[in-house]
Amino acid sequence: MSLIIQLFFSAIFILLISSIISLCFRGKTSVLISSILSAFSCLLIVLGSLLVLVKNTVVMMNIPLRYMVPGLNSLFGEFSICIDSLSGFFSLIIGLVGFVASIYGYKYMITLYESEHLGFYSFNYSMFLLSMCLTVIVSDLFWFIVFWELMTLSSQFLVSFEKEKKQAVWAGYKYFVITKAGAELLIIGSLIAIIHYSGMNTSYLAIRLNPYDPISVLLLSLFFTGLSIKAALVPFHTWLPDAHPEAPSHVSALLSGVMIKVPVYMMMRTFYMFTKPTIYWGLIIATIGAVTLFVGTLYALMQTDSKRLLAYHSVGQMGYIILALGASIYLFAEKEYALGIIALFASLYHLINHSLFKSTLFLTAGSVIYATGSRDLNKLGGLSKYMPLTSLSALIASLSISGIPPFNGFISKWAIYCSSFMSGGIILFYGIIAMFISGVTTASFVKYYTTIFSRPANRLPRNNQPAKIPISMDVPQLLLASLCVLFGILPIIPYRLIKGILIDITMSYKVPQDTNIINIGLGFVSFNGIGTNYPLLIAILLISISSAIYALTITKKEIKYDTWTCGTFIEARKIHYPAKSYYSDFEEAFHYFYNTCNALYTVFVKKIPAKILTSCKKLSEVIEEGAHMCLIGLAILILIIILLMV
Amino acid sequence: MFKLLYILINLFGLLLLAPILDGLERSIKAKLQNRRGPSLLQTWYDLIKLFKKNPGSTGTPRFLVRYSIYLSFTTLLIACIIMPSIIPYSYSFIGDIIVLVYLLISSKIFLILGSISSGNPYSLVGSSREVSLSMLAELIFAEIISVFAITNNSLLIEELFPAKIFKPSLICSLILLFFIGYVESTRLPFELGEAEPELSGGIILEYTGLDLAFAYYSVLIRRIIYSTILINIIIPGNVFIHPILYLGCLFLLTIIYSSIEASFGRLRIDSALSILNKAVLIGGGIVVAAVLGL
């Protein structure tokens, strides 16, 4: 066994042990065990995936289960793992955010929640990390589905962890039902793939689809729909803004930062490795990406609940990733390889950036909950005095997600604009929308940061004294925030991580070698003839000049005075401007959009499902119980036949 | 080595010119409104007076309130370095047109962060209006950049400045750039940060002395940057003609802008947003035309 396999296997083993042991203990001990073991195994995953990415190797391993468990048929007969650069990239993200979230989670959980249920949490937490990691490294459709379902199940328990809160249970239920429906589509798709194309072989490597064949069109649509439900693309996004805020904050960081990226992994495999890029699929994916970023972010602008705002932004930022992915598929199909590579680079770059800054933001929101017990942006304020480190990491992450130079979101968004503006045609318009939405994101995070941290509070909860944030919760945020800065000013680091995937894909399409378009040095990115960007230089200039000005002015004596409130002597906090009024003018200017979306939501999410439900009830009344049993028996029979065929 | 010299000439030229142009604007507006008006150097005198004064501070994170204004100023300086202005050499070694626009936007965002952090509810109202405007302005910028990208097939500054062929769509997008440069440089009908009497001062309400000087100075530099982008596309890049033409166009543009400003009152926020919405639609039309090859 190679070192990489050893690392991954030991990580998986430790996670398994962790989830089992934490069931044996109760209360704080179980959280401690699961946090330490999960953090350690995540570190191993990070090491393993870094080795894969730096060496640019493919590690494969088959464990024939059928010899160990007698009578197991061939579908589950082999447990095969294939870690190529794509798997390595995603498992790196899982390991990185998982490590940080595990450290953060310990104090957060034992302080905020009752100790009775903590064993259940610890079990599910380790299980969640385990299933995510396995989902991206198995190379077998059946095992992929198994771990995918396990991931949904364990994360659903984490979402509805607060059993006493009706809303949390409901959100978890909604999340589970919707994503389960997506998983069913994936199952049907995989069945078609296995039966029709790969001669009963469940390995990824065997699947080669002809994109114009009607059955494979059906298969791809099933896969794409199933994956986009999990990735929360519009119109399947409605579960996300309910589910992500309800989970404990570090779990929200994992859900938003990592879990919704797993479907993107499968999308990349499906549309780049199972089949050739085609123009229509590129256009469909890019269109859905553009719609997603538009709808998600404009709704995020309206939110006044800190975690719900972040959750809607997750929808929006997924739109950026999917838009760039779609654009790259389209451009590859159009044989514009250079731009296609830029778009793919941008998509992966934004993906890793999003998992960094969104996790940071969720952790900061969690710290605010820890300190004040509130998520309401209308009431919060002035916390930077009490929690300076949280405030700093929230500021860095907010500037990163807004794409302000020289932070990491800037480079990836810039790359998305470069590829889409240069492509011409319909993708160009999506680029324009993306740039507009970047402005909306900025506005939204100006609101997020200033309402929580900088402007004076309406009234501080808990007797004006927010709780002190422990170091084990501050350090994880700062770690992620510093990675945001690092990935922003030194784009060569993420490029080294992405390079393997780009090479794999360009090799498989025999892209001409002269399209070596991306030119990255220590502190610069340049796309030959298209655009250049020197974030390191910008950062140095920005920091040095502004600090020089500050240093020059610091010698002058600072006059301290009260806030000016039009000459009357009232406290500034009494003239409070609530978060919901920040952009009310803008929302009014866009009321057509909001009204249409709300109407669509009531029709498609509330009315039509309710009608279907009532008609189903009528149907079930018509069919007697005996008929029920008959149907179930029939279903089991079909299943057995299918299994026997295999 | 020469390159560095050119950068310095351009940078300090712009820094020197920006207050003089404001002085020109003030005197033109005064002439149009039958007033006597100040001298050309009056803005410089004001700035120097403010620079000598002590800074003041309020708000909870004092450091953020003050530092953000310097950040905002510095971002504009970097934008000045990227662009060719008085001497037409392109210095796109830092970035392209998207980076330039992003620097301008982030300068505004830094300013707003500091302003809201100062804790004054009135400057918060002003800031939120300003952000509402700049969201739509960014959309219009995106349309303009995409037209540039189509017509020049590159986003690099040395390819864009000056334009080689003037297609109708490019000319229309220049008109749009003229408009959005006007909106974004806090001139009168769109100066909504201080739309009500109690908001006077708007975003920079809480800044005094030295910091106020930097805030004013950044507004002036932002104006000159928008004008420079527009001029650079139009006038040829010849080393000898360029400086003269550049200065001529700059003064001409200032005269046009100030006479527009003198003849307008302030808009209400909703009507300003609806005007920008119309501009967005027009911009969309221009982009369609550019895609079709017009």
Chai-1 contact restraints between the chains, C-beta under 6 A:
chainA,res_idxA,chainB,res_idxB,connection_type,confidence,min_distance_angstrom,max_distance_angstrom,comment,restraint_id
A,G382,B,T60,contact,1.0,0.0,6.0,A-B,restraint_1
A,S384,B,P61,contact,1.0,0.0,6.0,A-B,restraint_2
A,K385,B,T60,contact,1.0,0.0,6.0,A-B,restraint_3
A,I404,B,S106,contact,1.0,0.0,6.0,A-B,restraint_4
A,P405,B,Y102,contact,1.0,0.0,6.0,A-B,restraint_5
A,W414,B,I98,contact,1.0,0.0,6.0,A-B,restraint_6
A,Y417,B,I98,contact,1.0,0.0,6.0,A-B,restraint_7
A,F421,B,S146,contact,1.0,0.0,6.0,A-B,restraint_8
A,F421,B,A149,contact,1.0,0.0,6.0,A-B,restraint_9
A,M422,B,A149,contact,1.0,0.0,6.0,A-B,restraint_10
A,L428,B,S146,contact,1.0,0.0,6.0,A-B,restraint_11
A,I432,B,A142,contact,1.0,0.0,6.0,A-B,restraint_12
A,I432,B,E143,contact,1.0,0.0,6.0,A-B,restraint_13
A,I432,B,S146,contact,1.0,0.0,6.0,A-B,restraint_14
A,M435,B,A142,contact,1.0,0.0,6.0,A-B,restraint_15
A,F436,B,E138,contact,1.0,0.0,6.0,A-B,restraint_16
A,F436,B,L139,contact,1.0,0.0,6.0,A-B,restraint_17
A,F436,B,A142,contact,1.0,0.0,6.0,A-B,restraint_18
A,G439,B,M135,contact,1.0,0.0,6.0,A-B,restraint_19
A,G439,B,E138,contact,1.0,0.0,6.0,A-B,restraint_20
A,V440,B,M135,contact,1.0,0.0,6.0,A-B,restraint_21
A,T442,B,I109,contact,1.0,0.0,6.0,A-B,restraint_22
A,A443,B,V131,contact,1.0,0.0,6.0,A-B,restraint_23
A,A443,B,M135,contact,1.0,0.0,6.0,A-B,restraint_24
A,T450,B,I116,contact,1.0,0.0,6.0,A-B,restraint_25
A,S454,B,P61,contact,1.0,0.0,6.0,A-B,restraint_26
A,S454,B,S117,contact,1.0,0.0,6.0,A-B,restraint_27
A,R455,B,I116,contact,1.0,0.0,6.0,A-B,restraint_28
A,R455,B,G119,contact,1.0,0.0,6.0,A-B,restraint_29
A,P456,B,G119,contact,1.0,0.0,6.0,A-B,restraint_30
A,G529,B,S154,contact,1.0,0.0,6.0,A-B,restraint_31
A,I530,B,L155,contact,1.0,0.0,6.0,A-B,restraint_32
A,G531,B,D96,contact,1.0,0.0,6.0,A-B,restraint_33
A,G531,B,L155,contact,1.0,0.0,6.0,A-B,restraint_34
A,T532,B,S92,contact,1.0,0.0,6.0,A-B,restraint_35
A,T532,B,D96,contact,1.0,0.0,6.0,A-B,restraint_36
A,N533,B,G95,contact,1.0,0.0,6.0,A-B,restraint_37
A,N533,B,V99,contact,1.0,0.0,6.0,A-B,restraint_38
A,Y534,B,I94,contact,1.0,0.0,6.0,A-B,restraint_39
A,L537,B,I94,contact,1.0,0.0,6.0,A-B,restraint_40
A,L541,B,I78,contact,1.0,0.0,6.0,A-B,restraint_41
A,L542,B,T74,contact,1.0,0.0,6.0,A-B,restraint_42
A,I545,B,T74,contact,1.0,0.0,6.0,A-B,restraint_43
A,S546,B,Y70,contact,1.0,0.0,6.0,A-B,restraint_44
A,S546,B,L71,contact,1.0,0.0,6.0,A-B,restraint_45
A,S546,B,T74,contact,1.0,0.0,6.0,A-B,restraint_46
A,I549,B,Y70,contact,1.0,0.0,6.0,A-B,restraint_47
A,Y550,B,Y67,contact,1.0,0.0,6.0,A-B,restraint_48
A,Y550,B,Y70,contact,1.0,0.0,6.0,A-B,restraint_49
A,T553,B,P55,contact,1.0,0.0,6.0,A-B,restraint_50
A,T553,B,L210,contact,1.0,0.0,6.0,A-B,restraint_51
A,K556,B,N54,contact,1.0,0.0,6.0,A-B,restraint_52
A,K557,B,N54,contact,1.0,0.0,6.0,A-B,restraint_53
A,E558,B,P55,contact,1.0,0.0,6.0,A-B,restraint_54
A,E558,B,S57,contact,1.0,0.0,6.0,A-B,restraint_55
A,I559,B,N54,contact,1.0,0.0,6.0,A-B,restraint_56
A,I559,B,G56,contact,1.0,0.0,6.0,A-B,restraint_57
A,Y561,B,G56,contact,1.0,0.0,6.0,A-B,restraint_58
A,Y561,B,T58,contact,1.0,0.0,6.0,A-B,restraint_59
A,T563,B,T58,contact,1.0,0.0,6.0,A-B,restraint_60
A,T563,B,G119,contact,1.0,0.0,6.0,A-B,restraint_61
A,T563,B,N120,contact,1.0,0.0,6.0,A-B,restraint_62
A,C566,B,E198,contact,1.0,0.0,6.0,A-B,restraint_63
A,A572,B,G119,contact,1.0,0.0,6.0,A-B,restraint_64
A,I575,B,P121,contact,1.0,0.0,6.0,A-B,restraint_65
A,Y577,B,P121,contact,1.0,0.0,6.0,A-B,restraint_66
A,Y577,B,L124,contact,1.0,0.0,6.0,A-B,restraint_67
A,Y582,B,S128,contact,1.0,0.0,6.0,A-B,restraint_68
A,Y583,B,S132,contact,1.0,0.0,6.0,A-B,restraint_69
A,D585,B,S132,contact,1.0,0.0,6.0,A-B,restraint_70
A,D585,B,I269,contact,1.0,0.0,6.0,A-B,restraint_71
A,F586,B,S132,contact,1.0,0.0,6.0,A-B,restraint_72
A,A589,B,L273,contact,1.0,0.0,6.0,A-B,restraint_73
